[in-house]
Amino acid sequence: MNRSDKILAFEGIEIDLLRGSLKNKEITKLFITGMTYKEIGEMYRISSSRVGQITDRQARIANFYKKMQNNLEYQGLVKFYLGKVEINEAISISSESNVSEHMMALEEARKRLEEIRID
């Protein structure tokens, strides 16, 4: 995936909602601010090709997330997890389900609840 495709993938997406480690999200944020792979790599002591791999993966996740925003089933999952998070109910995601979809819905539910509490 080239740089412009990656930037397009991140357009309109809140990076913190994406799956991935905090470090990968930070790398992605630096990437979309215009830093080069080399500059980011030097900051994190990783190769520039590794930065490219990380941003590739995060861009694919961002594209998946955009697709899910228009999916009614996914939005139902977000509402389901929002209800559980609001009452601090234990959440268990089975390996039989689409784990990445459930994890993303859970992250989005947590983020929405956080926004509600701030307002």
Biotite code that builds the C-alpha atoms (Angstrom):
import biotite.structure as struc

atoms = struc.array([
    struc.Atom([0.000, 0.000, 0.000], chain_id="A", res_id=1, res_name="MET", atom_name="CA", element="C"),
    struc.Atom([1.510, 3.348, -0.951], chain_id="A", res_id=2, res_name="ASN", atom_name="CA", element="C"),
    struc.Atom([1.648, 6.428, 1.265], chain_id="A", res_id=3, res_name="ARG", atom_name="CA", element="C"),
    struc.Atom([-1.326, 8.218, -0.313], chain_id="A", res_id=4, res_name="SER", atom_name="CA", element="C"),
    struc.Atom([-3.516, 5.086, 0.004], chain_id="A", res_id=5, res_name="ASP", atom_name="CA", element="C"),
    struc.Atom([-2.593, 4.822, 3.675], chain_id="A", res_id=6, res_name="LYS", atom_name="CA", element="C"),
    struc.Atom([-3.361, 8.481, 4.349], chain_id="A", res_id=7, res_name="ILE", atom_name="CA", element="C"),
    struc.Atom([-6.704, 8.061, 2.591], chain_id="A", res_id=8, res_name="LEU", atom_name="CA", element="C"),
    struc.Atom([-7.444, 5.009, 4.761], chain_id="A", res_id=9, res_name="ALA", atom_name="CA", element="C"),
    struc.Atom([-6.887, 7.046, 7.934], chain_id="A", res_id=10, res_name="PHE", atom_name="CA", element="C"),
    struc.Atom([-8.995, 9.985, 6.752], chain_id="A", res_id=11, res_name="GLU", atom_name="CA", element="C"),
    struc.Atom([-11.970, 10.503, 9.060], chain_id="A", res_id=12, res_name="GLY", atom_name="CA", element="C"),
    struc.Atom([-10.848, 7.747, 11.436], chain_id="A", res_id=13, res_name="ILE", atom_name="CA", element="C"),
    struc.Atom([-10.022, 8.181, 15.076], chain_id="A", res_id=14, res_name="GLU", atom_name="CA", element="C"),
    struc.Atom([-6.784, 6.229, 15.394], chain_id="A", res_id=15, res_name="ILE", atom_name="CA", element="C"),
    struc.Atom([-7.450, 5.326, 19.026], chain_id="A", res_id=16, res_name="ASP", atom_name="CA", element="C"),
    struc.Atom([-10.484, 3.271, 17.987], chain_id="A", res_id=17, res_name="LEU", atom_name="CA", element="C"),
    struc.Atom([-8.413, 0.954, 15.841], chain_id="A", res_id=18, res_name="LEU", atom_name="CA", element="C"),
    struc.Atom([-7.127, -2.376, 17.091], chain_id="A", res_id=19, res_name="ARG", atom_name="CA", element="C"),
    struc.Atom([-3.434, -2.520, 17.795], chain_id="A", res_id=20, res_name="GLY", atom_name="CA", element="C"),
    struc.Atom([-0.955, -1.629, 20.474], chain_id="A", res_id=21, res_name="SER", atom_name="CA", element="C"),
    struc.Atom([-0.567, 1.869, 21.849], chain_id="A", res_id=22, res_name="LEU", atom_name="CA", element="C"),
    struc.Atom([2.856, 2.017, 20.194], chain_id="A", res_id=23, res_name="LYS", atom_name="CA", element="C"),
    struc.Atom([1.396, 1.151, 16.780], chain_id="A", res_id=24, res_name="ASN", atom_name="CA", element="C"),
    struc.Atom([-1.292, 3.796, 17.213], chain_id="A", res_id=25, res_name="LYS", atom_name="CA", element="C"),
    struc.Atom([1.356, 6.386, 18.153], chain_id="A", res_id=26, res_name="GLU", atom_name="CA", element="C"),
    struc.Atom([3.418, 5.433, 15.092], chain_id="A", res_id=27, res_name="ILE", atom_name="CA", element="C"),
    struc.Atom([0.323, 5.810, 12.926], chain_id="A", res_id=28, res_name="THR", atom_name="CA", element="C"),
    struc.Atom([-0.437, 9.243, 14.376], chain_id="A", res_id=29, res_name="LYS", atom_name="CA", element="C"),
    struc.Atom([3.114, 10.381, 13.625], chain_id="A", res_id=30, res_name="LEU", atom_name="CA", element="C"),
    struc.Atom([2.811, 9.001, 10.098], chain_id="A", res_id=31, res_name="PHE", atom_name="CA", element="C"),
    struc.Atom([-0.357, 10.970, 9.348], chain_id="A", res_id=32, res_name="ILE", atom_name="CA", element="C"),
    struc.Atom([1.250, 14.162, 10.630], chain_id="A", res_id=33, res_name="THR", atom_name="CA", element="C"),
    struc.Atom([3.766, 13.825, 7.808], chain_id="A", res_id=34, res_name="GLY", atom_name="CA", element="C"),
    struc.Atom([6.786, 12.261, 9.464], chain_id="A", res_id=35, res_name="MET", atom_name="CA", element="C"),
    struc.Atom([8.827, 9.914, 7.295], chain_id="A", res_id=36, res_name="THR", atom_name="CA", element="C"),
    struc.Atom([9.311, 6.217, 7.994], chain_id="A", res_id=37, res_name="TYR", atom_name="CA", element="C"),
    struc.Atom([12.954, 6.950, 8.735], chain_id="A", res_id=38, res_name="LYS", atom_name="CA", element="C"),
    struc.Atom([12.170, 9.681, 11.298], chain_id="A", res_id=39, res_name="GLU", atom_name="CA", element="C"),
    struc.Atom([9.602, 7.493, 13.048], chain_id="A", res_id=40, res_name="ILE", atom_name="CA", element="C"),
    struc.Atom([11.938, 4.496, 12.961], chain_id="A", res_id=41, res_name="GLY", atom_name="CA", element="C"),
    struc.Atom([14.701, 6.490, 14.628], chain_id="A", res_id=42, res_name="GLU", atom_name="CA", element="C"),
    struc.Atom([12.299, 7.598, 17.379], chain_id="A", res_id=43, res_name="MET", atom_name="CA", element="C"),
    struc.Atom([11.232, 4.027, 18.150], chain_id="A", res_id=44, res_name="TYR", atom_name="CA", element="C"),
    struc.Atom([14.520, 2.353, 17.257], chain_id="A", res_id=45, res_name="ARG", atom_name="CA", element="C"),
    struc.Atom([12.960, 0.223, 14.557], chain_id="A", res_id=46, res_name="ILE", atom_name="CA", element="C"),
    struc.Atom([13.686, 0.021, 10.849], chain_id="A", res_id=47, res_name="SER", atom_name="CA", element="C"),
    struc.Atom([11.873, 2.216, 8.385], chain_id="A", res_id=48, res_name="SER", atom_name="CA", element="C"),
    struc.Atom([10.543, -0.920, 6.678], chain_id="A", res_id=49, res_name="SER", atom_name="CA", element="C"),
    struc.Atom([9.025, -2.004, 10.006], chain_id="A", res_id=50, res_name="ARG", atom_name="CA", element="C"),
    struc.Atom([7.303, 1.388, 10.262], chain_id="A", res_id=51, res_name="VAL", atom_name="CA", element="C"),
    struc.Atom([5.913, 0.741, 6.789], chain_id="A", res_id=52, res_name="GLY", atom_name="CA", element="C"),
    struc.Atom([4.633, -2.682, 7.866], chain_id="A", res_id=53, res_name="GLN", atom_name="CA", element="C"),
    struc.Atom([2.953, -1.212, 10.952], chain_id="A", res_id=54, res_name="ILE", atom_name="CA", element="C"),
    struc.Atom([1.282, 1.592, 9.025], chain_id="A", res_id=55, res_name="THR", atom_name="CA", element="C"),
    struc.Atom([0.186, -0.889, 6.330], chain_id="A", res_id=56, res_name="ASP", atom_name="CA", element="C"),
    struc.Atom([-1.514, -3.053, 8.913], chain_id="A", res_id=57, res_name="ARG", atom_name="CA", element="C"),
    struc.Atom([-3.141, -0.094, 10.656], chain_id="A", res_id=58, res_name="GLN", atom_name="CA", element="C"),
    struc.Atom([-4.391, 1.196, 7.263], chain_id="A", res_id=59, res_name="ALA", atom_name="CA", element="C"),
    struc.Atom([-5.986, -2.182, 6.516], chain_id="A", res_id=60, res_name="ARG", atom_name="CA", element="C"),
    struc.Atom([-7.640, -2.102, 9.936], chain_id="A", res_id=61, res_name="ILE", atom_name="CA", element="C"),
    struc.Atom([-8.843, 1.463, 9.257], chain_id="A", res_id=62, res_name="ALA", atom_name="CA", element="C"),
    struc.Atom([-10.388, 0.387, 5.946], chain_id="A", res_id=63, res_name="ASN", atom_name="CA", element="C"),
    struc.Atom([-12.108, -2.515, 7.709], chain_id="A", res_id=64, res_name="PHE", atom_name="CA", element="C"),
    struc.Atom([-13.371, -0.141, 10.398], chain_id="A", res_id=65, res_name="TYR", atom_name="CA", element="C"),
    struc.Atom([-14.823, 2.217, 7.759], chain_id="A", res_id=66, res_name="LYS", atom_name="CA", element="C"),
    struc.Atom([-16.609, -0.705, 6.156], chain_id="A", res_id=67, res_name="LYS", atom_name="CA", element="C"),
    struc.Atom([-18.051, -1.738, 9.520], chain_id="A", res_id=68, res_name="MET", atom_name="CA", element="C"),
    struc.Atom([-19.444, 1.731, 10.224], chain_id="A", res_id=69, res_name="GLN", atom_name="CA", element="C"),
    struc.Atom([-22.124, 1.063, 7.603], chain_id="A", res_id=70, res_name="ASN", atom_name="CA", element="C"),
    struc.Atom([-22.819, -2.456, 8.853], chain_id="A", res_id=71, res_name="ASN", atom_name="CA", element="C"),
    struc.Atom([-25.999, -2.655, 10.963], chain_id="A", res_id=72, res_name="LEU", atom_name="CA", element="C"),
    struc.Atom([-24.896, -5.898, 12.615], chain_id="A", res_id=73, res_name="GLU", atom_name="CA", element="C"),
    struc.Atom([-21.655, -4.262, 13.752], chain_id="A", res_id=74, res_name="TYR", atom_name="CA", element="C"),
    struc.Atom([-23.535, -1.224, 15.079], chain_id="A", res_id=75, res_name="GLN", atom_name="CA", element="C"),
    struc.Atom([-25.740, -3.631, 17.029], chain_id="A", res_id=76, res_name="GLY", atom_name="CA", element="C"),
    struc.Atom([-22.607, -5.124, 18.586], chain_id="A", res_id=77, res_name="LEU", atom_name="CA", element="C"),
    struc.Atom([-21.414, -1.661, 19.583], chain_id="A", res_id=78, res_name="VAL", atom_name="CA", element="C"),
    struc.Atom([-24.758, -0.975, 21.315], chain_id="A", res_id=79, res_name="LYS", atom_name="CA", element="C"),
    struc.Atom([-24.615, -4.390, 22.996], chain_id="A", res_id=80, res_name="PHE", atom_name="CA", element="C"),
    struc.Atom([-21.140, -3.718, 24.396], chain_id="A", res_id=81, res_name="TYR", atom_name="CA", element="C"),
    struc.Atom([-22.045, -0.153, 25.313], chain_id="A", res_id=82, res_name="LEU", atom_name="CA", element="C"),
    struc.Atom([-24.779, -1.526, 27.579], chain_id="A", res_id=83, res_name="GLY", atom_name="CA", element="C"),
    struc.Atom([-22.337, -3.942, 29.203], chain_id="A", res_id=84, res_name="LYS", atom_name="CA", element="C"),
    struc.Atom([-19.608, -1.335, 29.670], chain_id="A", res_id=85, res_name="VAL", atom_name="CA", element="C"),
    struc.Atom([-22.062, 1.159, 31.195], chain_id="A", res_id=86, res_name="GLU", atom_name="CA", element="C"),
    struc.Atom([-22.923, -1.247, 34.009], chain_id="A", res_id=87, res_name="ILE", atom_name="CA", element="C"),
    struc.Atom([-19.376, -2.622, 34.355], chain_id="A", res_id=88, res_name="ASN", atom_name="CA", element="C"),
    struc.Atom([-20.503, -6.105, 33.403], chain_id="A", res_id=89, res_name="GLU", atom_name="CA", element="C"),
    struc.Atom([-17.779, -8.652, 32.686], chain_id="A", res_id=90, res_name="ALA", atom_name="CA", element="C"),
    struc.Atom([-17.242, -9.117, 28.970], chain_id="A", res_id=91, res_name="ILE", atom_name="CA", element="C"),
    struc.Atom([-16.162, -12.386, 27.408], chain_id="A", res_id=92, res_name="SER", atom_name="CA", element="C"),
    struc.Atom([-15.523, -12.767, 23.702], chain_id="A", res_id=93, res_name="ILE", atom_name="CA", element="C"),
    struc.Atom([-15.428, -16.372, 22.559], chain_id="A", res_id=94, res_name="SER", atom_name="CA", element="C"),
    struc.Atom([-13.010, -17.613, 19.953], chain_id="A", res_id=95, res_name="SER", atom_name="CA", element="C"),
    struc.Atom([-16.011, -18.922, 18.000], chain_id="A", res_id=96, res_name="GLU", atom_name="CA", element="C"),
    struc.Atom([-17.055, -15.366, 17.134], chain_id="A", res_id=97, res_name="SER", atom_name="CA", element="C"),
    struc.Atom([-15.335, -12.915, 14.805], chain_id="A", res_id=98, res_name="ASN", atom_name="CA", element="C"),
    struc.Atom([-12.906, -11.786, 17.500], chain_id="A", res_id=99, res_name="VAL", atom_name="CA", element="C"),
    struc.Atom([-11.487, -8.777, 15.637], chain_id="A", res_id=100, res_name="SER", atom_name="CA", element="C"),
    struc.Atom([-14.967, -7.443, 14.910], chain_id="A", res_id=101, res_name="GLU", atom_name="CA", element="C"),
    struc.Atom([-16.024, -7.900, 18.533], chain_id="A", res_id=102, res_name="HIS", atom_name="CA", element="C"),
    struc.Atom([-12.842, -6.283, 19.854], chain_id="A", res_id=103, res_name="MET", atom_name="CA", element="C"),
    struc.Atom([-13.309, -3.294, 17.574], chain_id="A", res_id=104, res_name="MET", atom_name="CA", element="C"),
    struc.Atom([-16.970, -2.948, 18.638], chain_id="A", res_id=105, res_name="ALA", atom_name="CA", element="C"),
    struc.Atom([-15.936, -3.119, 22.294], chain_id="A", res_id=106, res_name="LEU", atom_name="CA", element="C"),
    struc.Atom([-13.268, -0.423, 21.789], chain_id="A", res_id=107, res_name="GLU", atom_name="CA", element="C"),
    struc.Atom([-15.781, 1.793, 20.039], chain_id="A", res_id=108, res_name="GLU", atom_name="CA", element="C"),
    struc.Atom([-18.324, 1.273, 22.834], chain_id="A", res_id=109, res_name="ALA", atom_name="CA", element="C"),
    struc.Atom([-15.723, 2.253, 25.444], chain_id="A", res_id=110, res_name="ARG", atom_name="CA", element="C"),
    struc.Atom([-14.767, 5.334, 23.452], chain_id="A", res_id=111, res_name="LYS", atom_name="CA", element="C"),
    struc.Atom([-18.410, 6.392, 23.029], chain_id="A", res_id=112, res_name="ARG", atom_name="CA", element="C"),
    struc.Atom([-19.047, 5.990, 26.753], chain_id="A", res_id=113, res_name="LEU", atom_name="CA", element="C"),
    struc.Atom([-15.951, 8.062, 27.515], chain_id="A", res_id=114, res_name="GLU", atom_name="CA", element="C"),
    struc.Atom([-17.222, 10.813, 25.205], chain_id="A", res_id=115, res_name="GLU", atom_name="CA", element="C"),
    struc.Atom([-20.640, 10.751, 26.869], chain_id="A", res_id=116, res_name="ILE", atom_name="CA", element="C"),
    struc.Atom([-19.052, 11.118, 30.315], chain_id="A", res_id=117, res_name="ARG", atom_name="CA", element="C"),
    struc.Atom([-16.881, 14.046, 29.174], chain_id="A", res_id=118, res_name="ILE", atom_name="CA", element="C"),
    struc.Atom([-19.880, 15.939, 27.752], chain_id="A", res_id=119, res_name="ASP", atom_name="CA", element="C"),
])
